[in-house]
Amino acid sequence: MKVEIPNYFLADLGPEAEFTESMITEACLALRRNRERYLAVRDTGAVIRILSQTAENWLEDDYPYRELALEKGPEETGFSRATLKAGLDHFFNQLTGENLEDLLLQELGHFKRMDSPASARYEGTAQRASATTGSDMLLHIAAGNIPLPAMMSIVLGLLTRSSQFVKCASGSSYLPRLFAHSLYETDSKIGACIELAEWKGGNEALEKVLFHYAESVTATGSDETLEAIEKRLPRGTRFVGHGHRVSFGYVTKEAMGGYRAKRMVRDAADDVVAWNQLGCLSPHVFYVEDDSRDFAYQFAEMLAGELAKREKEEPRGEVPQEVAEQIASRRSMYEVRAAHLPDATRHWYSEGSTAWSVIYETDTLFQLSCMHRFIYVKSTPNLEETLKGAETVRDNISTVGLGAGEDEKEEIVMHLARWGVSRVCALGQMQKPPLTWRHDGRPLLSDLVRWTDWEQ
Amino acid sequence: MIRGRKSILRCAGRLFGRKNAISAVAENQPTKNRMYDWHIFEDYRRKLLTIIREGMVFDFKEMALSIFRLQYEALPAYRRFCNKRRVYDSLGIWELIPPMPTTAFKELPLTALPEDIITTVFESSGTTGQKPSRHFHCEDSLTAYEASCLNWFQQHVLPPLDGHRYIILTPAAEDAPHSSLVHMFDTIERVVGAATSEFVGVAKDGGWHIDHDRVIDLLVDAARFDRTVTLLGTAFSFVHLLDECKKRDKTFQLAPGSRVMETGGYKGKSRTMPKDELHKAITETLGIQPQWIVCEYGMSELSSQAYDHVAGSEEYRVFRFPPWARTRVVSAETGNEVKLGETGLLQVFDLANVYSMMAVQTEDRVKRLEDGFELVGRVNGAEPRGCSLMPSDS
């Protein structure tokens, strides 16, 4: 079944569309009006049903928006069909009623708080109840690397019963747009409480209007972008900023022992392939514990083999010329190093394309990869040396994908936690956080709501 | 030419003496018991000089393969680089000679010259904080360099002319011993320039600025006596000069036949100006018509340069190297040569690069044209660095 995407949202008008301040003003006023009429009056159960129903639809093979995402998505987003499928399936599999209830419980302490004053067990005895209220209008400013953060923002916004304006970075609105349309299809009144538009960041006139109407603003982007946004917000507007983060994997000797190595490498390849390594949760480097230097080298070699295999099943897809140039240039630099110091640097490259690259180095200094399946494997004597090597990005680390023996995991996790890591997961799961994942170690919903305590 | 040889030698010694992580200078250089190589190098160089100076007919393929084999033999790092790409000295197709990336000039001392005969080290003028490329020269290699640049310069910018004055917007060679551009200007000034030619750059803190008072005096003088001049300099020097003229409210109508050779990017040294705009401003301020403005493309890693047209001619602009340097434009994605009209990365095969790397992979994005190339841009963020490489938002 083929569908034409109707023109519900500003983003439907295409990338050439030019918006005026009055168009944005009108959109904001409509959002606030619709929220008052349609969203504020719904209860949490209804919102969860709409979300989980939409997610179930997305998991059906013949769901038109899914078909569109997989058919036109590669052209619109640059991700291959297989990459999109894996990423979207993970997201929508997570979006179940149960998980959403858990999320509310985790964030607000009680599932019903958005509907009426409610007491968690510890509050009931003190005769105290609390209710939470969302914003009239929530503004999301989404960076464009991968689509999921923008989609997750919409979910969170709906849970707080806020109307939402999603400002996507140029060229990145396609999947969030399909998601918004799918919500509109499930419940048009809820869909009417969402607006989506796309323009290149820094259009001060349009953004000024948004900042005026938004009660809360969330943004993802570089630290400079976030700082610039925060400065322009009117006093009293709540702001939640998520700066760019980087992630790495850590594999211990024990994990590499015996027959487990193969599995580790497959999982590591999953992390590199997911969203072509473009997310904040994607690894730039895998550190592999190594006394004799052999484990790390083997890991790199096997990872190269695995990435070559994945390229056949789940190709990376085309990249813009500038990206190919960056990869080509970086590759040639490592070719030179490897020619000069073959013990300290090795490389494995896809032939005739830039589809994947593995660089092995004995130097533990953290290196930012140029992404798009360009991965470093670095040998390291232990966790301490690894963290010294990653010191330069200490304040920007999000996730560590861990491959370790059962007995050593807890100690490693605490070590990482104290050092500043906000998420540790198994290798292979780096780009698959659960719905309840605390983004950058911060609460998901409590920053977006206003609390009212009632002391009975 | 043995200008300041002692100090340069000391400097080269310091460079080599520095113990950095990558220090295989000795390994990379021919030793006395490999003088055999040296004689073949010498034969090659003599032949090259005949080609350049006397226009001898030559087979590019044969020359390219013979210098490739010599460099393959003399530079172990290059040999390993080739072997990793499964290219050996038995190669028979010059187009398949692996070009050394310019970044390698930053990391390795890519030279076949024994340490004790090195007189000069050209360094790239990268942006602050970057390691510069280093290109090592001895007196013999400089003769090849000088022969190559003189020949092509004279064919494009200016044949030797009596009474013509050069105003060179850089310091003199002794004040900028590591600049290949300054060395080229110095050669031009020495060989074809009149006694009245002048360097008007003042070296300072590793860079240079222009002595504006002096250059304006020279321009006033030239305009008054209707004397033809040629201004040579980098694009950013011209921007500074034009800004200064504007500040002082000066415009000139230089004598017909006066010309400009501008080269190079901006590297953060002045505001950047699109080429057309810069040329328009030169015409407005100095009275030199656009067809008399010649652009040069060169880099410290090479010994030959490309020019975009012959001064005064109305032909369209396209960068061309001399016959002893050929280019290929390859796709970053596949490494294969792109079709005519498409853009890719520029490779230069410069036969005049005798003792370093004949084949060089640049980081310049160019459009491949039938008889040359057009500069489009530069690869960004190629070098791995710290957190500043974070993806930016759009």
Interface residues (C-beta under 8 A of the other chain):
Chain A: A143 G144 N145 A169 S170 G171 K200 G201 G221 S222 T225 H244 V246 L278 V319 Q321 E322 A324 E325 Q326 I327 A328 S329 R330 S332 M333 E335 V336 R337 A338 A339 H340 L341 P342 G352 S353 T354 Q367 L368 C370 M371 T392 V393 N396
Chain B: I22 A24 A77 Y78 R79 R80 F81 K84 R85 M100 P101 T103 A104 E107 L108 S331 A332 E333 T334 G335 N336 T343 L345 Q361 E363 R365 V379 N380 G381 A382 E383 P384 R385 G386 C387 L389 M390 P391 S392 D393 S394
